Amino acid sequence: MSSDADTAAVTETGRESVVTVSDLQVSYGKVQALRGVDLTVTEGEIISVIGPNGAGKSTLANTISGFKEYDGSVEFRGAEVAGQNPDDLVSQGLIHCTESRDLFGFMDVADNLELGAYRRGDVAERKAFVYDLFPTLEERKSQHANTMSGGEQQMLAIGRALMGDPDLLVLDEPTLGLAPVILQDISEGIDQIQEAGVTVLLCEQNVTFAMNHADRIHLLENGEIVREGPPEELRDDDYIRESYLGG
């Protein structure tokens, strides 16, 4: 099946579907991590998947990115992900920024960024975009990644993912463990990413952060989507407010 964008489904909003997940089932041995998950991400959207630790958010991100076997259907640009090499998905524009960041610690910032454009993207143009998002990275471009703070490393991980000029950027827990001042920098960066029209799937435990950076929210608990809708609607949901937003 072709992975060209013109094969992707057009949703009722009139926008092309970038990712369509249908009846997704994923297991680790006898433990079912995801069950019956349905989710669609359309062109230019930020979709946030929220939920507690262990809910299945990272499993969902890894499955969409081609790293997990599954039952059901996961389509990227109209082509089933199953059977495709994750490297080929990167070349097609499915870029995953993992929870563990996966930086090359003894390489400097500039080299880490350039590796992000290895399969895709114009290095100079993309680097200018990233430095505009996160000026700290330009200031530290000659610094080794492993000497940077956790927040700076997170900026670098997101920046390296953006170097690949993503059609879909999968962000897995980008705020995990960050100090409030760095959280603000990441927040402003994601605002600019959205303004640039990048399509994003954000898997995030920080519900307040996710609510501020999403067109639609999906609440994942115990491997199942139990709530979904626009942020302004879910902020008024009694269960979400009491369980995740402090009442």
Residue pairs with C-beta under 8 A, 6 or more apart in sequence:
1 7
1 78
1 79
1 80
2 78
2 79
3 76
3 77
3 78
3 79
3 92
4 77
4 78
5 16
5 77
5 78
5 167
7 77
7 78
7 79
8 16
8 17
8 18
8 75
8 77
8 78
9 16
9 17
9 20
9 78
10 16
10 17
11 17
11 40
11 42
13 42
15 42
15 43
15 44
15 45
16 42
16 43
17 40
17 41
17 42
17 43
17 75
17 78
18 41
18 42
18 43
18 76
18 77
18 167
18 168
18 199
19 39
19 40
19 41
19 64
19 74
19 75
19 76
19 168
19 201
20 39
20 40
20 73
20 74
20 75
21 37
21 38
21 39
21 40
21 60
21 64
21 72
21 73
21 74
21 75
22 38
22 72
22 73
22 74
22 75
23 36
23 37
23 38
23 71
23 72
23 73
24 34
24 36
24 37
24 38
24 39
24 60
24 63
24 70
24 71
24 72
24 73
24 74
25 32
25 34
25 35
25 36
25 70
25 71
25 72
26 32
26 33
26 34
26 56
26 59
26 60
26 63
26 68
26 69
26 70
26 71
26 223
27 33
32 223
33 56
33 59
33 223
34 56
34 59
34 60
34 63
34 70
34 223
34 224
35 223
35 224
36 72
36 224
36 225
37 56
37 60
37 72
37 220
37 223
37 224
37 225
38 225
39 47
39 49
39 60
39 218
39 225
41 47
41 168
41 199
41 201
42 199
43 199
44 197
44 198
44 199
45 199
45 200
45 215
45 216
46 190
46 194
46 199
46 200
46 201
46 202
46 213
46 214
46 215
47 200
47 201
47 202
47 214
47 215
47 216
47 217
47 218
48 202
48 203
48 204
48 210
48 211
48 213
48 214
48 216
48 217
48 218
48 231
49 57
49 60
49 201
49 202
49 203
49 204
49 217
49 218
49 220
50 57
50 204
50 205
50 207
50 210
50 217
50 218
50 219
50 220
50 244
51 57
51 205
51 219
51 220
51 221
52 205
52 221
53 205
55 220
55 221
55 222
55 223
56 220
56 222
56 223
57 172
57 173
57 203
57 204
57 205
57 220
58 99
58 172
58 173
58 203
59 68
59 223
60 203
60 220
61 96
61 98
61 170
61 172
61 201
61 203
62 68
62 96
63 70
63 74
63 81
64 74
64 76
64 81
64 94
64 170
64 201
65 81
65 86
65 89
65 94
65 96
65 170
66 81
66 84
66 85
66 86
66 89
66 94
67 86
69 82
70 82
73 80
74 80
74 81
74 82
75 81
76 89
76 92
76 94
76 168
77 92
77 93
77 167
81 89
87 119
90 119
90 120
90 164
91 119
91 120
92 167
93 120
93 164
93 165
93 166
93 167
93 168
94 166
94 167
94 168
94 170
95 116
95 161
95 162
95 164
95 166
95 168
95 169
95 170
96 161
96 170
96 172
97 157
97 158
97 160
97 161
97 169
97 170
97 171
97 172
97 174
98 157
98 172
99 172
99 173
99 176
101 153
101 154
101 156
101 157
102 157
103 112
103 145
103 146
103 153
103 156
103 157
103 160
104 111
104 112
104 115
104 145
105 144
105 145
105 146
106 144
106 145
106 146
107 115
107 144
107 145
108 141
108 142
108 143
108 144
108 145
109 137
109 140
109 141
109 142
109 143
109 145
109 148
109 156
110 127
110 141
110 142
112 145
112 156
112 160
113 126
113 127
113 130
113 137
113 156
113 159
113 160
113 163
114 123
114 127
114 163
115 160
115 163
116 126
116 159
116 160
116 161
116 162
116 163
116 164
117 123
117 126
117 127
117 163
117 164
117 165
119 164
120 164
120 165
121 163
121 164
121 165
122 165
123 163
126 162
126 163
126 164
126 165
127 163
129 162
129 196
130 137
130 159
130 162
130 163
131 137
131 138
132 192
133 158
133 159
133 162
133 189
133 192
133 193
134 155
134 156
134 158
134 159
134 185
134 189
136 152
136 155
136 185
137 152
137 155
137 156
137 159
140 148
140 152
145 153
145 156
148 156
149 182
150 177
150 178
150 182
151 178
151 179
151 181
151 182
151 183
151 185
151 186
152 182
154 174
154 175
154 178
154 182
154 186
155 182
155 185
155 186
155 189
157 174
158 171
158 174
158 186
158 189
161 169
161 171
162 169
162 193
162 198
166 198
166 199
167 199
168 199
168 200
168 201
169 193
169 198
169 199
169 200
169 201
170 200
170 201
170 203
171 200
171 201
171 202
171 203
171 204
172 203
173 203
173 204
173 205
174 186
174 190
174 202
174 204
175 183
175 186
175 204
175 205
175 206
175 209
176 205
178 186
183 209
187 209
187 212
187 213
190 200
190 202
190 213
191 213
193 200
194 200
194 213
202 210
202 213
202 214
204 210
207 240
207 244
207 245
208 245
210 217
211 217
211 231
211 234
211 235
212 231
214 231
215 230
216 228
216 229
216 230
216 231
217 227
217 228
217 229
217 230
217 231
217 234
218 225
218 227
218 228
219 225
219 226
219 227
219 228
219 234
219 240
220 226
227 234
227 237
227 239
227 240
228 234
229 237
234 240
235 241
235 245
241 247
